[in-house]
C-alpha cells in the first residue's frame, strides 16, 4: 500500500519521474477509476461502468480495461492503445494530501504528496520536478493541474452519482463474452444506466438532468459499453 509523503524541494530536488506506460508501473489493472469530467473523452475508446464498493455500498465510475485481474488490454507491451489515458494513471505517483484531518479537500488545505516506493520514482531518468533554482518545472505544474482536476472532478462525480441513485437510474448488467475456442465467460458486479427510467424522467428532475449535463453523460456512459466487443477482439488476438 502506498505511503505518500509531502513533496518538497529539500528532500526531492533530485527526483525524476518515469512517464512511460507499462505493467511494470502498476498499470496492469482491469478497472480504472475515472471522473465524470472525463466521460466525453473516454466514450471514444473505453467501456464505462459503475462499480459498487462492497464496504460502503457506494458507486464509483470506472472504465473497463480487461476481463480478469492483472489484465489491461489497452496496454500492448508498453504502448497505450488509445489517444486518451485516464487522469488516475497520469497523476501517478502523486496524490492529494489534506492538511486538516477529516476535512473536505479544498484548494486551501491540500498539498501534493508522492509515493516514494513507486517504480516511477528515481534519480537518473525521466522528468525532473524542480529546476536548478529549486523552482517547480513545467511537468510538476502539469501534475498540480491534474490533481486539481481530479479533486474537483471527484466531488462533481459524487454529486452526479448521488443524483442517479436518487432517481434509481443505476442497474446491474450481466456481461457475457465468448473467447477463442468458444469459451464462455460471465462477469457480474457491473452497473450501468437504466435507460427506460432515464427516458421516463419528467418535471424538475428532467430539467435538472438537462441543465447539469447529466442526461448527455448518461447516454454516453450507456453507449460506451459497445466497446466491450473491441476488448474481446483484442483478447482473442493476443491469445
Residue pairs with C-beta under 8 A, 6 or more apart in sequence:
2 93
2 95
2 115
2 117
2 118
3 115
3 116
3 117
4 95
4 97
4 113
4 114
4 115
5 11
5 113
5 114
5 116
6 97
6 111
6 112
6 113
7 94
7 111
7 112
7 113
7 114
7 129
9 130
9 134
12 114
12 129
12 130
13 129
13 130
13 134
14 123
15 114
15 121
15 122
15 123
15 128
15 129
16 121
16 122
16 123
16 124
16 125
16 126
16 127
16 128
16 129
17 93
17 120
17 121
17 126
17 127
17 129
17 139
18 25
18 119
18 120
18 122
18 125
18 126
19 120
19 126
19 127
19 139
20 78
21 27
21 75
21 78
21 79
21 80
21 85
21 89
22 75
22 77
22 78
23 72
23 75
24 119
25 92
25 118
25 119
25 120
26 92
26 118
26 119
27 72
27 75
27 89
28 70
28 71
28 72
28 75
29 65
29 66
29 70
29 72
30 64
30 65
30 66
30 67
30 68
30 69
30 70
30 71
30 72
31 51
31 62
31 63
31 64
31 65
32 62
32 63
32 65
32 86
32 88
32 89
33 60
33 61
33 62
33 86
33 88
34 42
34 48
34 61
34 62
34 63
34 86
34 87
34 88
35 61
35 87
35 149
35 150
35 153
35 154
35 156
35 157
36 61
36 153
36 156
36 157
36 160
36 217
37 149
37 152
37 153
37 156
37 157
38 84
38 86
38 87
38 153
39 48
39 217
39 220
39 221
40 220
41 84
42 48
42 63
42 84
42 86
42 224
43 220
43 221
43 223
43 224
44 83
44 84
45 74
45 82
45 83
45 84
45 227
46 63
46 64
46 65
46 74
46 82
46 224
46 227
47 63
47 64
47 224
47 225
47 226
47 227
47 228
47 231
48 61
48 62
48 63
48 64
48 220
48 221
48 224
48 225
49 61
49 62
49 63
49 64
49 173
49 190
49 191
49 192
49 221
49 225
50 59
50 60
50 61
50 62
50 161
50 170
50 190
50 191
50 192
51 59
51 60
51 62
51 189
51 190
51 191
52 58
52 59
52 60
52 189
52 191
53 59
53 60
58 161
59 161
59 164
59 165
59 170
59 191
60 157
60 161
61 157
61 161
61 221
63 86
64 190
64 228
64 231
65 71
65 72
65 73
65 74
65 231
66 72
66 73
66 231
66 235
67 73
67 177
67 185
67 187
67 231
67 235
71 235
73 81
73 231
73 234
73 235
73 238
74 80
74 81
74 82
75 81
81 234
87 146
87 149
87 150
87 153
88 150
90 146
91 143
91 146
91 147
91 150
92 115
92 118
92 120
93 114
93 115
93 116
93 118
93 120
93 121
94 112
94 113
94 114
94 115
94 143
94 146
94 147
95 112
95 113
95 114
95 115
95 147
96 105
96 110
96 111
96 112
96 113
96 147
96 150
96 151
97 110
97 111
97 112
97 113
98 105
98 109
98 110
98 111
99 109
99 110
99 111
100 109
103 109
105 151
107 148
110 147
110 151
112 140
112 143
112 144
112 147
114 121
115 121
120 126
127 137
127 139
128 137
128 139
129 136
129 137
129 139
129 140
130 136
130 137
130 140
131 137
136 144
160 212
160 214
160 217
161 170
163 208
163 209
163 212
163 214
164 170
164 193
164 214
164 218
167 197
167 201
167 205
168 194
168 197
169 193
169 194
169 197
169 198
169 218
170 191
170 192
170 193
170 194
171 191
171 192
171 193
171 194
172 188
172 189
172 190
172 191
173 190
173 191
173 192
173 225
174 186
174 187
174 188
174 190
175 186
175 187
175 188
175 190
175 228
176 184
176 185
176 186
176 187
177 184
177 185
177 187
177 228
177 232
178 184
178 185
178 232
179 185
179 232
179 235
179 236
180 236
180 239
192 221
192 222
192 225
193 218
193 219
193 221
193 222
195 218
195 219
195 222
198 209
198 215
198 218
198 219
201 209
206 215
208 214
209 215
209 218
